[in-house]
Amino acid sequence: MKRACVIGWPVEHSRSPLIHNYWLKLHGIDGSYEKEAVPPGEAEAFLRSLAERGYVGANVTLPHKLAALKSADIADEAAYAIGAANTLWLDQAGRLNATNTDALGFMTNLEAQAPRWNLGRRPVLVIGAGGAARAILYGLHKGGAAKLLLANRTRDKAETLTGSFGPMSETRDWIEVVDWKERNRAVADCGLLVNTTSLGMTGQAPLDIDLAGLPADAVVADIVYAPLVTPLLTAAKNRGRTTVDGLGMLLHQAVPGFERWFGVRPEVTPELRAHVASSLGDK
């Protein structure tokens, strides 16, 4: 029986077992996917001992994504450019391989839910400068976005992010930092607005941004999935804008890992979405 896991601290909130065990049952695979609570400072040692623990691979959630990249013997371009790894697997030679599927998950979901997001190749405004923003900026750049605007409450953090994409040394040509106080003005020319922060999550304050100037055909995406419809998405819907919630990103980012560990490429279906959404109290 093949076994995989998700590690984090804390890890109880993770919906990954719901996704992967659903696919295991659907495809009749003799395998399991488990949660492992790994304290800070112990992630690299844990990942280096996956084989001894009986695992063929792992997902990694906060705060261990940087440690996951450091622990890998082999990492791909996405992991290096994003500076973190969330999916690891052991190859036949026993080497620990790493990738980051967050950008893939976001872009696959965006293309599925709003295929006209890049119509006219207008600027994209990304809110936030954390690890999720880094992955999404990378995905949008690779996905054909002509110009990316980055706004964060702390400008210095946004400036640091723009210069830290590893081999992508031309970063400054495709990302422009926007002062936080200018965010409402910046949306006026955008075809896509993306919230990569935790603002709007259950228990958190909503994202403070005025959508009045956002073009009528623009898309608003939020990576938050609890709740599924955040205050930002509610405001966008009320103005008739196309919206993309964060659950699809979570589902699509899981696909490559499952394929690596269990040998079957699963599909993200409405049934899977409903299965995971039910755990959030949404439909």
C-alpha positions, -999 to 999 in steps of 0.1 A, spaced: 0 0 0 14 34 -10 12 61 16 15 99 13 10 127 38 7 164 44 29 181 69 24 214 87 22 232 120 -7 232 127 -20 207 102 -55 198 114 -71 225 92 -58 209 60 -84 198 35 -58 178 15 -68 144 31 -103 150 19 -91 155 -16 -66 127 -19 -86 101 0 -116 109 -22 -95 102 -53 -80 70 -38 -115 56 -32 -128 68 -66 -99 50 -84 -99 19 -62 -63 24 -52 -49 6 -22 -33 37 -5 -37 63 22 -31 100 27 -25 112 62 -18 143 83 15 148 101 19 176 126 56 186 123 70 213 146 91 242 132 127 232 129 119 195 123 106 196 87 138 189 69 146 159 90 111 146 86 111 149 49 145 133 46 131 103 65 100 98 43 111 64 31 118 52 66 84 64 77 68 44 48 58 74 27 63 78 -11 59 116 -9 43 145 9 25 178 6 38 207 26 18 235 41 28 265 64 53 270 78 74 244 61 75 253 24 109 269 25 123 240 45 108 216 19 128 232 -9 160 230 12 154 194 19 151 183 -17 178 166 -38 162 178 -70 139 208 -74 123 221 -106 121 256 -120 88 264 -104 101 256 -69 133 276 -74 115 306 -89 88 306 -62 114 299 -35 93 272 -18 81 237 -24 47 222 -15 49 188 -33 76 162 -28 82 126 -40 108 99 -39 120 87 -73 133 52 -81 168 61 -70 155 73 -36 161 110 -43 138 135 -29 122 156 -57 103 189 -51 80 212 -70 56 240 -62 21 234 -77 5 266 -63 10 286 -95 -3 257 -115 -34 253 -93 -42 290 -94 -38 293 -132 -57 261 -140 -86 273 -119 -84 308 -134 -85 295 -169 -114 272 -161 -135 297 -144 -126 329 -163 -110 320 -196 -112 356 -209 -91 369 -179 -63 381 -202 -85 396 -229 -68 427 -242 -37 419 -221 -45 446 -196 -26 449 -163 -32 426 -134 -33 439 -98 -21 415 -72 -27 423 -35 -2 409 -10 35 401 -9 37 368 9 45 333 -4 11 329 -22 17 362 -40 51 350 -52 35 318 -66 7 336 -83 29 363 -98 51 335 -113 20 317 -126 5 349 -142 38 358 -158 42 323 -173 5 324 -183 9 355 -204 1 385 -183 17 415 -199 20 437 -168 17 429 -132 10 455 -105 18 445 -69 3 463 -39 11 455 -3 5 474 29 42 474 35 59 486 3 93 474 13 81 438 14 66 442 -21 99 457 -34 118 428 -19 95 403 -36 99 418 -70 137 412 -69 137 376 -56 126 354 -85 158 335 -88 168 330 -125 140 353 -137 163 383 -135 141 405 -157 115 407 -129 115 445 -128 103 446 -164 71 428 -156 62 437 -120 55 473 -109 50 480 -72 20 503 -64 18 522 -32 -10 509 -9 -27 543 -9 -29 541 -48 -46 506 -49 -81 520 -56 -68 541 -85 -47 512 -99 -78 489 -105 -91 513 -131 -70 499 -159 -69 462 -148 -85 432 -164 -79 411 -133 -76 417 -95 -62 390 -73 -63 389 -35 -34 367 -22 -37 377 14 -57 361 43 -79 392 44 -115 381 41 -109 347 56 -132 336 84 -122 356 115 -101 381 95 -110 416 85 -121 421 48 -98 434 22 -101 472 21 -104 481 -16 -129 501 -37 -140 483 -68 -159 512 -82 -133 519 -109 -128 483 -119 -137 478 -156 -171 461 -162 -155 431 -178 -127 426 -153 -123 394 -132 -119 393 -94 -101 363 -79 -96 355 -42 -73 326 -30 -93 325 3 -117 295 3 -131 297 38 -156 312 33 -160 304 -4 -176 338 -11 -155 364 7 -165 400 12 -143 409 -18 -161 384 -41 -195 396 -27 -186 432 -36 -175 421 -71 -206 400 -77 -228 430 -66 -211 450 -93 -216 423 -119 -180 413 -122 -168 378 -129 -154 361 -98 -131 332 -91 -130 317 -56 -101 300 -39 -113 264 -37 -105 256 -73 -68 265 -67 -67 241 -37 -82 213 -58 -61 217 -89 -28 221 -70 -33 186 -56 -34 169 -90 3 166 -98 12 151 -64 -15 124 -65 -3 114 -100 34 112 -87 25 91 -57 -2 69 -69 3 66 -107 -31 80 -118 -38 115 -129 -71 125 -112 -96 150 -124 -111 180 -105 -149 175 -109 -180 192 -95 -185 161 -72 -150 166 -57 -157 203 -53 -190 196 -35 -173 170 -13 -146 195 -1 -170 225 0 -193 206 24 -164 205 50 -164 243 48 -201 246 54 -206 257 18 -221 242 -14 
